[in-house]
Amino acid sequence: MKIRRRTLLTALAATPVLSAVTAAATATVTATPAAAAEQASNTALYANPAWTEGTDWGRRSRRHLVDDQSRTGRAPFLRSTVIAPHGGGIEGGTSELCLAIAGYHPADLAPTPVAGPVHDFWMFEGLMSGGNGALHVTSTHCDDTIARSLCAGSLNVVSLHGCTPEQAGLEAGAEAVLIGGLNPTFRQYLLEEFTAAGIRAVTASGEEEIAGISPDNICNRTLLGMGAQLEITTALRASMFASGKNTVADRATNLLPSFWTFVAAARKAIDRVEAGQTVL
């Protein structure tokens, strides 16, 4: 895919400014609807006096500097963003995966691997000792200003989520990742890389919040109007962290090899989809 730089910059310039205070498939599974979202939007959540940012919930993000002042040279355009809309204690393990897939070690944010590449990232995290599910905002209602801005300025977005096997339409205790979103090429590469890594990967279908097929889903709010969504079952996420350490406080420093296997597969898929996107 060739993308002209002028077209890209025009698209970026045309992206509306948002306000936080205003509005190869191995199998296909049909998911069942998840529980209804507790919050109507991020805007509504942030304005709710029942919770305090930094105590009950938090946000982390990184947008890398692109500084192109040369008439003869070119600065690289960062094509991809990794997000975790339900991180921390909401859908455990997705914050750590978001950081690592973006190229940063979850424990200290050191570039990992050192040689890169790194990607922009954003996450919303539940920080309470319990009841973090009340902070859930469904992906089609995610209106965080930074999240939408990052996604709108990216060619690719991969959004990380957690689900139960029941929600995924799988058997009890299943360790699997469901791959959704509107970008068929990205989905295929993710499917191939996870499968090659020995991770059970299936194509999501049916219920929107699992399949990620709505244009309003935050993963699809990209420059191309399509992205990828990963729904990772509870058992698969738990298998990535040391026994007894699958908590907000302990996960980042207790990563098992299976965590890095998952991360490497996702990063390979990103590399492949970016390789076909030439920015002229």
C-alpha positions in Angstrom: 0.0 0.0 0.0 1.5 3.4 -1.1 0.3 6.5 0.8 1.3 9.9 -0.5 2.8 12.1 2.1 0.7 15.1 1.0 -2.5 13.0 1.3 -1.4 11.8 4.7 -0.7 15.3 6.0 -4.0 16.5 4.6 -5.9 13.8 6.4 -4.1 14.6 9.6 -4.9 18.3 9.2 -8.6 17.5 8.5 -8.9 15.3 11.7 -11.4 17.1 14.0 -10.1 18.3 17.4 -11.8 16.5 20.2 -12.5 17.7 23.7 -12.4 15.5 26.8 -15.2 17.4 28.3 -17.4 17.3 25.1 -18.6 14.8 23.4 -5.1 -17.5 7.6 -8.0 -18.6 9.8 -7.7 -21.6 12.1 -11.2 -21.1 13.3 -14.0 -18.7 13.6 -16.0 -18.3 16.8 -19.2 -16.4 17.4 -19.1 -14.5 20.7 -21.9 -13.9 23.1 -22.6 -10.4 24.4 -20.6 -9.1 27.3 -22.1 -7.3 30.2 -23.4 -3.8 29.5 -20.8 -1.0 30.0 -21.1 0.8 33.3 -20.1 4.2 31.9 -21.6 5.9 28.9 -18.2 7.4 27.7 -14.8 8.4 29.0 -16.0 11.9 29.2 -18.8 10.9 31.6 -16.4 8.8 33.6 -13.9 11.6 34.0 -16.6 13.9 35.2 -18.0 11.4 37.7 -17.2 12.7 41.2 -17.3 9.2 42.7 -13.8 8.5 41.3 -10.6 10.5 41.3 -7.9 10.4 38.6 -4.6 9.0 40.0 -6.4 7.2 42.8 -9.2 5.2 41.3 -8.2 5.4 37.7 -5.4 6.6 35.5 -4.2 7.2 32.0 -0.8 6.6 30.4 0.3 7.5 26.9 3.3 8.3 24.7 3.3 10.2 21.4 6.8 10.1 19.9 8.3 13.3 18.5 8.4 13.6 14.7 10.7 16.5 13.8 11.2 17.0 10.1 13.0 20.3 9.5 15.1 19.2 6.5 14.2 19.9 2.9 16.4 17.1 1.7 16.0 14.4 4.4 12.9 12.8 5.8 11.9 11.9 9.4 10.2 8.5 9.7 6.4 8.5 10.1 5.3 6.4 13.0 2.5 4.3 11.5 1.1 2.3 14.5 -0.4 2.9 17.9 -1.1 0.3 20.6 -3.9 0.8 23.1 -5.5 -0.8 26.1 -8.8 0.8 26.9 -9.5 -1.4 29.9 -6.1 -1.7 31.6 -5.0 -2.0 35.2 -7.6 -3.9 37.2 -10.3 -3.8 34.6 -9.0 -6.4 32.2 -5.8 -7.6 33.9 -2.7 -7.9 31.9 -3.6 -5.6 29.0 -1.6 -2.7 30.4 1.6 -4.7 30.5 0.9 -6.1 27.0 0.2 -2.7 25.6 3.6 -1.3 26.9 5.6 -4.3 25.7 4.0 -4.5 22.2 4.7 -0.8 21.9 8.4 -1.6 22.6 8.7 -0.7 26.3 9.4 -3.0 29.3 6.3 -2.8 31.6 8.5 -2.6 34.8 10.6 0.4 33.9 9.6 1.6 30.4 13.1 0.8 29.1 13.0 0.3 25.3 12.6 -3.4 24.8 14.2 -4.5 22.5 16.8 -1.7 22.7 17.0 -1.5 18.9 13.2 -0.9 18.7 11.1 -0.2 16.9 8.8 1.7 19.3 5.2 2.7 18.8 2.8 5.2 20.2 0.6 3.9 23.0 -2.4 4.9 25.2 -4.1 3.1 28.0 -6.9 3.7 30.6 -6.4 1.8 33.9 -8.5 0.9 36.8 -6.5 1.4 40.0 -8.9 0.4 42.7 -8.4 -2.6 45.0 -11.6 -4.1 43.6 -14.7 -3.3 41.6 -12.7 -1.9 38.6 -15.3 -3.3 36.2 -17.5 -0.3 37.1 -14.9 1.9 35.1 -15.5 0.0 31.9 -16.3 2.1 28.8 -17.2 0.1 25.7 -14.8 0.6 22.8 -17.4 2.2 20.6 -17.9 4.9 23.3 -14.3 5.6 24.0 -13.9 9.3 23.5 -10.7 10.1 25.4 -9.1 13.0 23.6 -5.6 11.6 23.5 -6.8 8.1 22.5 -8.8 9.4 19.6 -6.0 11.8 18.6 -3.4 9.0 18.5 -5.7 6.6 16.6 -6.8 9.3 14.1 -3.1 10.0 13.3 -2.1 6.4 12.8 -2.4 4.0 9.9 -2.7 1.1 12.3 -4.1 0.6 15.7 -4.1 -2.7 17.7 -6.4 -2.6 20.7 -5.9 -5.0 23.6 -8.8 -6.5 25.6 -9.6 -9.3 28.0 -12.5 -11.6 27.9 -13.8 -14.8 29.4 -14.0 -18.0 27.4 -17.8 -17.7 27.6 -17.8 -14.3 26.1 -15.5 -15.6 23.4 -17.7 -18.5 22.6 -15.1 -21.0 23.6 -14.9 -23.9 26.1 -14.2 -23.2 29.8 -10.6 -22.5 30.6 -9.6 -21.9 27.0 -6.3 -20.1 26.4 -6.9 -18.2 23.2 -6.8 -14.8 21.5 -9.7 -13.7 19.3 -8.7 -11.4 16.5 -11.1 -8.8 15.2 -11.2 -5.3 13.8 -11.9 -4.0 10.2 -8.4 -4.4 8.8 -8.3 -7.8 7.0 -4.6 -7.7 6.3 -3.7 -6.8 9.8 -6.0 -9.5 11.2 -4.5 -12.1 8.9 -0.9 -11.3 9.9 -1.8 -11.4 13.6 -3.5 -14.8 13.0 -0.5 -16.2 11.2 2.1 -14.9 13.7 0.2 -16.1 16.8 -0.4 -19.5 15.2 3.3 -19.8 14.3 4.2 -19.0 17.9 2.0 -21.8 19.2 -0.7 -19.5 20.5 -4.3 -20.5 19.8 -5.7 -17.8 17.6 -9.2 -17.6 16.2 -11.1 -15.1 14.1 -13.8 -13.3 16.1 -17.3 -12.9 14.7 -20.7 -12.0 16.0 -21.0 -9.6 18.9 -19.4 -6.2 18.1 -17.5 -5.7 21.3 -15.6 -9.0 20.7 -15.4 -8.8 16.9 -14.5 -5.1 16.8 -16.4 -4.5 13.6 -18.1 -1.1 14.2 -16.5 1.9 12.5 -17.0 3.6 15.9 -14.8 1.2 17.7 -11.7 3.0 18.8 -9.5 0.5 17.0 -11.0 1.5 13.7 -10.7 5.2 14.2 -7.5 5.4 12.1 -6.4 7.2 9.0 -7.5 4.2 7.1 -10.8 3.7 8.9 -9.8 0.2 10.1 -7.6 -1.5 12.7 -7.3 -4.6 14.8 -8.7 -5.8 18.1 -7.3 -8.6 20.3 -9.6 -10.2 22.9 -7.4 -12.4 25.1 -9.1 -14.9 27.4 -8.6 -14.9 31.1 -6.6 -18.1 31.2 -4.2 -17.0 28.5 -3.5 -13.7 30.2 -3.0 -15.5 33.6 -0.5 -17.8 32.0 1.8 -14.9 31.2 2.5 -14.0 34.8 4.1 -15.8 37.8 1.7 -17.7 40.0 0.2 -15.4 42.7 1.6 -12.3 41.0 -1.2 -11.6 38.6 -2.0 -8.2 40.2 -1.7 -4.6 39.2 1.2 -4.2 41.6 3.1 -7.3 40.7 2.5 -8.2 37.0 5.1 -5.9 35.5 8.0 -7.5 37.4 6.8 -11.1 37.1 6.6 -11.8 33.4 6.9 -15.3 32.1 8.3 -16.4 28.8 4.8 -16.9 27.4 4.3 -13.1 27.8 7.2 -12.3 25.6 6.1 -15.0 23.1 2.8 -13.2 22.7 4.4 -9.8 22.5 6.9 -10.9 19.8 4.1 -12.4 17.7 2.1 -9.2 17.9 5.2 -7.1 17.0 6.0 -9.2 14.0 2.5 -8.7 12.7 2.8 -5.0 13.1 6.2 -5.1 11.3 4.5 -7.0 8.4 1.6 -4.6 8.0 3.9 -1.6 8.2 6.2 -3.0 5.5 3.4 -2.8 3.0 2.6 0.9 3.8 4.9 3.2 1.9 4.5 6.8 2.9 5.6 8.9 -0.1 
